[in-house]
Amino acid sequence: MLTLGISTSSNQFILALGEDNRLIFNSGDYESDKDIGALMLLALEKTQRSVQEIRRIVADIGPGGTSRVRTGVSFANGLAFSLSIGVCPVSLFELTGKLLWERHQLPVVSTINSLKGNAYIGFFDEGAMQPTRFGFIDQILPDMAAHLDAFVVAGPHSAAIQALFPDKKIVLDNDLAGIAQIIMAHSDEWAARELKFPHIALPITEKHFL
């Protein structure tokens, strides 16, 4: 089965193709600022596949840059509709959590900047993802991480989080280069979430929390 993976939340789109949970194309291997359509064409060219062979789409629905997330999720929904298949939504925090848990075997706190000093905050531990929180780091994290002796932090709030927990072991890791591999390695897990038209994947944005 050919699987398309789209990550929308980093500074550039990441587009991946995989077959039977094995990664066969990762746009991160190419120095490119191409838009998502151009990345799709590059992926098909490099793998000598056709778009009609895609039978599963896994889409990162954020949180992240609002315009980029909306563009990526819209692309995934439109392509899925044209192929009469569904979209399997997964949050950036779950992808990051699985990646960094496998690397460090520690709970993972991930953050993304939002408006007016707010942040999206995700917490992942031993395969379980808690609901994304939204608000100020210093108001949310003390309760979220109170029971932890050590954890990994990913995202732009590393210094602020270290200052909140001077007595805890905090591992900083913003290397998310393995996201494409995580999408493919867990694609059967994501498949259980498939949304087929008229149900569509929706981006995570501030309006979910306000």
C-alpha positions as CSV (number, residue, x, y, z in Angstrom):
1,M,0.0,0.0,0.0
2,L,1.3,3.4,-0.9
3,T,0.9,6.0,1.9
4,L,1.3,9.8,1.6
5,G,2.4,11.6,4.7
6,I,2.1,15.4,5.0
7,S,3.6,17.4,7.9
8,T,2.4,21.0,8.0
9,S,3.8,22.4,11.2
10,S,7.5,23.0,10.6
11,N,9.0,25.9,8.8
12,Q,8.7,23.9,5.6
13,F,6.2,21.3,4.4
14,I,7.4,17.8,4.8
15,L,6.0,15.4,2.3
16,A,6.7,11.6,2.5
17,L,5.8,8.5,0.6
18,G,5.9,5.1,2.2
19,E,5.1,1.5,1.2
20,D,4.1,-1.1,3.7
21,N,5.2,1.2,6.6
22,R,8.6,1.7,4.9
23,L,9.7,5.2,3.9
24,I,10.6,5.5,0.2
25,F,10.6,9.3,-0.2
26,N,11.2,12.2,2.3
27,S,11.2,15.7,1.0
28,G,13.5,16.6,3.9
29,D,16.3,14.9,2.0
30,Y,16.1,17.6,-0.6
31,E,17.0,21.3,-0.2
32,S,13.8,22.8,-1.3
33,D,11.3,25.6,-0.5
34,K,8.8,24.2,-3.0
35,D,5.1,24.4,-2.3
36,I,3.2,21.3,-1.4
37,G,2.0,20.7,-4.9
38,A,5.6,20.8,-6.3
39,L,6.7,18.5,-3.5
40,M,4.0,16.0,-4.5
41,L,5.3,16.0,-8.1
42,L,8.9,15.6,-6.9
43,A,7.9,12.6,-4.8
44,L,6.1,10.9,-7.6
45,E,9.0,11.6,-10.0
46,K,11.6,10.2,-7.6
47,T,9.7,7.1,-6.8
48,Q,8.2,6.5,-10.3
49,R,4.8,6.2,-8.8
50,S,1.4,7.7,-9.9
51,V,-0.9,9.6,-7.7
52,Q,-3.6,7.0,-8.3
53,E,-1.5,4.5,-6.4
54,I,-1.9,6.4,-3.1
55,R,-4.3,4.5,-0.9
56,R,-3.8,6.2,2.5
57,I,-3.1,9.8,3.5
58,V,-1.8,10.8,6.9
59,A,-1.9,14.5,7.6
60,D,-0.4,16.5,10.5
61,I,-3.2,18.8,11.5
62,G,-1.0,21.1,13.7
63,P,-0.8,23.1,15.7
64,G,1.6,25.3,13.8
65,G,1.7,28.3,11.5
66,T,-2.0,28.8,10.8
67,S,-1.7,29.4,7.0
68,R,0.7,26.5,6.5
69,V,-1.4,24.1,8.5
70,R,-4.6,25.1,6.7
71,T,-2.9,24.8,3.3
72,G,-1.6,21.3,4.1
73,V,-4.8,20.0,5.5
74,S,-6.8,21.4,2.6
75,F,-4.4,19.8,0.2
76,A,-4.8,16.4,2.0
77,N,-8.6,16.7,2.0
78,G,-8.8,17.7,-1.6
79,L,-6.5,14.9,-2.8
80,A,-8.3,12.3,-0.7
81,F,-11.7,13.3,-2.1
82,S,-10.3,13.0,-5.7
83,L,-9.0,9.5,-4.9
84,S,-12.1,8.4,-3.0
85,I,-10.1,7.7,0.1
86,G,-9.9,9.3,3.5
87,V,-7.5,11.4,5.6
88,C,-5.9,10.1,8.8
89,P,-5.3,13.1,11.0
90,V,-2.5,13.2,13.6
91,S,-1.3,16.2,15.7
92,L,2.2,17.5,15.5
93,F,2.5,16.9,19.3
94,E,1.8,13.2,18.8
95,L,4.3,12.9,16.1
96,T,6.9,14.7,18.1
97,G,6.0,12.7,21.2
98,K,6.5,9.4,19.5
99,L,9.8,10.5,17.9
100,L,11.4,11.9,21.1
101,W,10.0,9.1,23.4
102,E,11.6,6.5,21.1
103,R,14.9,8.5,21.3
104,H,15.0,9.3,25.0
105,Q,12.5,7.0,26.8
106,L,11.3,10.1,28.7
107,P,8.0,12.0,28.8
108,V,7.8,14.7,26.1
109,V,6.5,18.3,26.5
110,S,6.1,20.1,23.2
111,T,5.1,23.7,22.6
112,I,4.2,26.0,19.7
113,N,3.9,29.8,19.9
114,S,0.5,31.4,19.4
115,L,-0.9,34.9,19.7
116,K,-0.7,37.3,22.6
117,G,1.9,35.3,24.5
118,N,-0.2,32.1,24.5
119,A,1.2,28.7,23.5
120,Y,-0.1,25.3,22.5
121,I,1.3,22.7,24.9
122,G,1.3,19.0,24.3
123,F,2.3,16.2,26.7
124,F,3.2,12.6,25.6
125,D,4.2,9.7,27.8
126,E,4.6,6.0,27.2
127,G,2.4,5.9,24.0
128,A,-0.3,8.1,25.5
129,M,-1.1,11.7,24.3
130,Q,-2.9,14.1,26.6
131,P,-5.3,16.6,25.0
132,T,-3.5,19.7,23.8
133,R,-3.6,22.7,26.2
134,F,-3.7,26.3,25.2
135,G,-2.6,29.3,27.3
136,F,0.4,30.7,29.2
137,I,3.3,28.4,29.8
138,D,3.8,29.4,33.4
139,Q,0.1,28.8,34.2
140,I,-0.3,25.4,32.6
141,L,3.0,23.6,32.9
142,P,3.5,23.5,36.7
143,D,0.5,21.3,37.1
144,M,1.1,19.3,34.0
145,A,4.7,18.4,34.9
146,A,4.5,18.4,38.7
147,H,4.8,14.6,39.0
148,L,7.8,14.3,36.6
149,D,11.4,14.1,37.7
150,A,12.7,14.3,34.1
151,F,11.3,15.1,30.7
152,V,12.2,16.1,27.1
153,V,11.2,19.6,25.8
154,A,10.7,20.4,22.2
155,G,9.7,23.8,20.9
156,P,10.4,27.5,21.3
157,H,9.8,27.8,25.1
158,S,12.9,25.8,26.3
159,A,14.4,28.6,28.3
160,A,11.1,29.5,30.0
161,I,10.5,25.9,30.9
162,Q,13.9,25.4,32.3
163,A,13.4,28.4,34.5
164,L,10.1,27.0,35.8
165,F,11.7,23.7,36.8
166,P,15.3,24.4,38.0
167,D,15.3,21.1,40.1
168,K,14.2,18.8,37.3
169,K,16.2,17.1,34.6
170,I,15.2,18.6,31.3
171,V,16.5,17.4,28.0
172,L,16.2,19.9,25.1
173,D,15.7,18.3,21.7
174,N,14.4,20.2,18.7
175,D,15.7,17.7,16.1
176,L,12.5,16.6,14.4
177,A,14.2,15.3,11.2
178,G,12.7,11.8,11.9
179,I,9.0,12.9,11.6
180,A,8.6,11.3,8.1
181,Q,9.8,8.0,9.4
182,I,7.4,8.2,12.4
183,I,4.5,8.9,10.1
184,M,5.2,5.7,8.1
185,A,6.2,3.5,11.0
186,H,2.9,4.1,12.6
187,S,0.7,4.5,9.5
188,D,-1.4,1.4,10.4
189,E,-2.2,3.1,13.8
190,W,-3.2,6.3,12.1
191,A,-5.4,4.4,9.7
192,A,-7.9,3.7,12.4
193,R,-8.7,7.4,12.4
194,E,-9.5,7.7,8.7
195,L,-12.1,10.4,7.9
196,K,-13.8,10.0,4.6
197,F,-15.9,12.7,2.9
198,P,-18.3,14.2,4.0
199,H,-16.2,14.0,7.2
200,I,-12.9,15.9,6.7
201,A,-9.7,16.6,8.7
202,L,-9.7,19.9,10.4
203,P,-6.6,22.0,11.4
204,I,-5.9,22.7,15.1
205,T,-6.2,26.5,15.5
206,E,-6.7,29.0,18.3
207,K,-10.5,28.9,17.7
208,H,-10.6,25.4,19.3
209,F,-9.5,26.9,22.6
210,L,-11.1,30.4,22.7
